[in-house]
Amino acid sequence: MPELVVLTEQLNAPVPGGTGRYTAELVTALAATAPPGWTVTSAATANADRVVKLPRRALVALWERGLPPRLGPHVHAPTPLAPLPGAVVTVHDVVPWTHPETLTPRGVAWHRKVISRAALRARALVVPTKAVASQLQECVRVEVPVHVVPNGVTRLVGPPAEDLAPGYVLAIGTIEPRKGFEQLVRATERLRVPLVVVGAQGWGGISLSAPHVTLLGKVPDSRLASVLAGATLLAAPSLAEGFGLPVLEAMAAGVPVVHSDDPALVEVAGGAGTVVRRGDLASLTEGLRAVLADRDHTVEAGITRASEFTWEKTARGVWDVHAVRPD
């Protein structure tokens, strides 16, 4: 019986982030859309169907060099953590090249190494947007096929949160330099509106502490659904993204979105959000002001746009890259 092995090590990371969401949703959707006779197996150093009995660091070091343990002829790596020869690898963005200042020096070096290796030795690469596909060709020597397979959207439904100040702007993401949250704090302070941030504290020592800011940290989906339901709008002022899952999650929940002019965010939003200039406090402030004054004008467009993205479509696209087409 043929088997697709999906590497789920990202779920064991201290801060799984958006790639953790992608990994979890993808492995579930792949299993649900598996062609007749195929099975889907997760593999990682812990919390997986197949546990690789090695320390995480040792396993990563082996995989970086293309060394055993090998997991079979059909392997999907949802992140570049393990660019095994012959595996299909998802590359989420090219931030290590386009915005290296927003990552740690170690993170830049590591991601450049593993993505470059995957671009030479993988069976194929999966990227979430045409923007990433184009940037990848400019930044890296690519000798394998590159397939654009958009992410899906997780629809989060729940009653509005009752324990948060009314009329708040919401931001979702790991708190790190490239997310642009520091300027968002300043913009919402100017507008005198509350800001709620969902996401774990990442690197960079970013402090968002301010009287009008509520930091919720990492929350379960049930809580996130309620926080989304009570939001006036979602702000995504990121300097660089590969896709931008929170943008679609907000649109699917009927929450208007203000997002930066990062090419991937513009592509994903598809004109259903309000665009502001990256790194421009005045532009961000005015974009927020416009939507706060007329928050309904993009809601229907956002719901329609989000409906175009499903994890089932993502999974079928990944099966297709593996040259296995589900019925």
C-alpha positions in Angstrom: 0.0 0.0 0.0 1.6 3.3 -1.1 2.2 5.8 1.7 2.7 9.6 1.8 4.9 10.6 4.8 4.3 14.1 6.0 7.0 15.7 8.2 5.2 17.4 11.1 8.3 18.5 13.2 7.1 22.1 13.0 4.3 21.2 15.4 7.0 20.5 18.0 8.6 23.9 17.7 8.4 26.3 20.7 6.5 28.8 18.5 4.9 26.8 15.6 3.5 30.0 14.0 1.6 30.2 10.7 3.7 27.3 9.3 2.5 25.2 12.2 -1.1 26.0 11.2 -0.3 25.0 7.6 1.3 21.7 8.7 -1.6 20.7 10.9 -4.3 21.6 8.4 -2.4 20.1 5.5 -1.8 16.7 7.1 -5.5 16.4 8.0 -6.6 17.5 4.5 -4.2 15.1 2.8 -5.6 12.2 4.8 -9.2 13.2 3.9 -8.4 13.4 0.2 -6.0 10.4 -0.1 -6.5 8.5 -3.3 -7.8 4.9 -3.1 -5.2 2.6 -1.6 -3.0 5.4 -0.2 -2.3 6.2 3.4 -1.0 9.4 5.0 1.5 9.1 7.9 3.0 11.9 10.0 6.6 11.7 11.1 8.5 13.7 13.7 10.7 13.4 16.8 7.5 13.4 18.9 3.7 13.6 18.6 3.5 11.8 15.3 2.3 8.5 13.8 6.0 7.5 13.2 8.3 8.8 15.8 11.9 9.2 14.7 14.0 8.2 17.7 16.6 10.9 17.5 17.1 14.2 19.3 15.6 17.1 17.3 18.9 18.8 16.7 20.6 15.5 15.5 17.7 14.8 13.1 17.8 18.3 11.7 21.5 18.1 11.2 21.2 14.8 9.3 18.3 16.0 7.1 20.2 19.2 6.3 22.9 17.0 4.8 20.5 14.7 3.0 21.5 11.8 5.2 19.3 9.0 6.8 16.9 8.3 8.3 14.9 8.1 5.1 11.2 7.7 5.3 10.2 6.2 2.0 9.8 7.3 -1.7 6.9 9.7 -1.1 7.7 12.4 1.4 6.2 15.9 1.9 8.0 18.5 4.0 5.5 21.3 4.9 8.5 23.5 5.8 12.1 23.5 4.5 13.1 21.8 7.8 14.0 18.6 6.0 14.8 19.0 2.3 15.4 15.3 1.7 16.5 14.3 -1.8 13.4 13.4 -3.7 10.9 15.0 -1.2 8.4 17.7 -2.1 9.1 20.7 0.0 6.9 23.7 0.8 8.7 27.0 0.8 6.5 29.6 2.4 8.4 32.8 1.7 11.8 34.3 0.7 12.1 36.7 3.7 15.7 35.5 4.4 16.7 37.2 1.1 14.2 40.1 0.7 14.1 41.2 4.4 17.0 39.6 6.3 16.9 42.4 8.8 13.6 41.1 10.1 15.1 37.7 11.1 17.9 36.7 13.4 21.3 36.3 11.6 21.2 32.6 12.5 17.7 32.3 11.1 18.7 34.0 7.9 21.7 31.7 7.4 19.8 28.5 8.3 16.8 29.3 6.0 19.0 30.3 3.1 20.9 27.1 3.4 18.0 24.7 3.6 15.9 26.5 1.0 18.8 26.6 -1.4 19.4 22.9 -0.9 15.8 22.1 -1.5 15.8 24.2 -4.7 18.5 22.0 -6.0 17.7 18.5 -4.6 14.0 18.2 -3.9 11.6 16.5 -6.2 9.6 19.7 -6.4 8.8 22.9 -4.5 5.4 24.1 -3.4 4.9 27.8 -2.8 1.7 29.5 -1.6 1.6 32.5 -4.0 2.8 33.6 -7.4 4.6 36.4 -5.6 6.8 33.9 -3.7 7.4 31.8 -6.9 8.6 34.9 -8.7 10.8 36.1 -5.8 12.2 32.6 -5.3 13.5 32.5 -8.9 15.2 35.9 -8.3 16.9 34.9 -5.1 17.8 31.3 -5.4 19.2 29.0 -8.1 16.2 26.7 -8.7 16.7 23.5 -10.6 13.4 21.7 -9.6 9.8 22.4 -10.6 8.0 25.1 -8.6 4.2 24.7 -8.1 1.9 27.4 -6.8 -0.6 25.8 -4.4 -2.4 28.4 -2.3 -3.1 27.7 1.4 -6.6 27.1 2.6 -8.5 29.1 5.2 -9.6 27.9 8.6 -13.1 29.2 9.2 -13.4 30.2 12.8 -17.0 30.8 14.1 -17.9 31.8 17.6 -19.8 34.4 19.7 -18.1 37.8 20.1 -15.7 38.0 23.0 -17.3 39.8 25.9 -14.2 40.3 28.0 -12.4 42.8 25.6 -12.9 46.5 25.2 -15.5 47.2 22.4 -14.4 48.5 19.0 -10.9 47.0 19.0 -8.5 46.5 16.1 -7.1 43.0 16.0 -3.7 41.8 14.9 -2.7 38.1 14.6 0.8 36.7 14.3 4.0 36.0 16.1 5.4 39.2 17.7 8.6 39.8 15.7 10.0 42.7 13.7 8.6 41.9 10.2 5.0 41.9 11.4 4.9 45.7 11.7 3.1 45.6 15.0 5.1 48.4 16.6 3.7 50.9 14.1 0.3 49.4 14.6 0.5 50.3 18.3 1.3 53.9 17.4 -1.4 54.1 14.7 -4.1 52.8 17.0 -2.9 55.1 19.8 -3.3 58.1 17.4 -6.8 56.9 16.6 -7.6 56.2 20.2 -8.9 52.7 19.6 -8.1 49.6 21.5 -5.7 47.1 20.0 -5.8 43.3 20.7 -2.9 41.1 19.6 -3.1 37.4 19.3 0.2 35.6 18.9 3.2 34.3 20.8 6.2 36.5 21.6 8.9 35.8 19.1 12.4 37.0 18.7 13.7 40.6 18.6 12.6 41.8 22.0 9.5 43.6 20.5 7.5 45.2 23.3 3.9 46.2 22.5 3.1 47.3 26.0 0.8 50.3 26.0 -2.3 51.3 28.0 -4.6 50.6 25.0 -3.1 47.3 24.0 -4.2 43.8 25.2 -1.8 40.9 24.5 -3.6 37.6 24.5 -0.6 35.4 23.5 -1.3 32.1 21.8 -5.0 31.1 22.0 -7.0 28.0 20.9 -9.2 28.2 17.9 -12.3 28.5 20.0 -11.0 31.7 21.6 -9.6 33.0 18.4 -13.1 32.7 16.8 -14.6 34.8 19.5 -11.8 37.4 19.3 -12.3 37.6 15.6 -16.1 37.9 15.9 -15.7 40.9 18.2 -13.1 42.7 16.2 -13.9 45.9 14.3 -11.2 45.1 11.8 -8.0 43.1 11.3 -4.8 44.9 10.6 -1.9 43.1 8.9 0.8 45.7 8.4 3.5 43.2 7.7 6.8 44.1 5.9 7.0 40.7 4.3 4.8 37.6 4.0 4.5 34.5 1.9 0.7 34.2 2.2 -1.0 35.7 5.2 -3.5 33.2 6.7 -5.0 35.7 9.2 -6.1 37.9 6.4 -8.3 35.2 4.9 -9.4 34.0 8.4 -10.7 37.5 9.1 -12.4 37.8 5.8 -14.1 34.4 6.2 -15.4 35.7 9.6 -16.8 38.8 8.0 -14.2 41.1 9.5 -12.8 43.9 7.2 -9.0 43.9 6.7 -6.4 46.5 6.4 -3.1 45.1 5.0 0.2 46.3 3.7 1.3 46.4 0.1 3.4 43.3 0.5 3.0 41.5 -2.9 1.8 38.2 -1.3 -0.8 39.9 0.9 -2.0 41.9 -2.1 -2.3 38.7 -4.2 -4.1 36.8 -1.4 -6.5 39.6 -0.5 -7.4 40.0 -4.2 -8.7 43.6 -3.8 -11.0 42.7 -0.9 -9.0 44.5 1.7 -7.7 48.1 2.2 -4.1 48.5 1.2 -1.6 50.6 3.0 2.1 51.3 2.4 4.6 49.1 4.2 6.5 50.9 7.0 4.5 54.1 6.6 2.8 55.2 9.8 0.7 57.9 8.1 -0.6 55.5 5.5 -1.5 52.8 8.1 -3.2 55.4 10.3 -5.4 56.7 7.4 -6.2 53.2 6.2 -7.4 52.2 9.7 -9.3 55.5 9.9 -11.1 54.9 6.6 -12.3 51.4 7.6 -13.3 52.4 11.1 -15.5 55.0 9.5 -17.1 52.6 7.0 -16.3 49.1 8.1 -19.0 47.3 6.0 -17.8 48.3 2.5 -15.3 45.4 2.1 -17.0 42.8 4.2 -19.0 41.0 1.4 -16.0 41.1 -0.9 -13.9 39.6 1.8 -16.3 36.7 2.5 -16.4 36.0 -1.3 -12.7 36.1 -1.6 -12.1 33.8 1.4 -14.6 31.2 0.0 -12.2 30.6 -2.8 -9.6 29.0 -0.5 -10.1 25.6 1.1 -7.6 23.1 2.7 -9.2 20.5 0.5 -8.1 22.4 -2.6 -4.6 22.8 -1.0 -4.4 19.1 -0.3 -5.5 18.1 -3.8 -2.9 20.5 -5.2 -0.2 18.8 -3.1 -1.3 15.4 -4.2 -1.0 16.6 -7.8 2.5 17.8 -7.2 3.4 14.3 -6.0 1.9 13.1 -9.3 -0.9 11.3 -7.5 -4.3 12.7 -8.5 -7.2 12.0 -6.1 -10.5 11.0 -7.6 
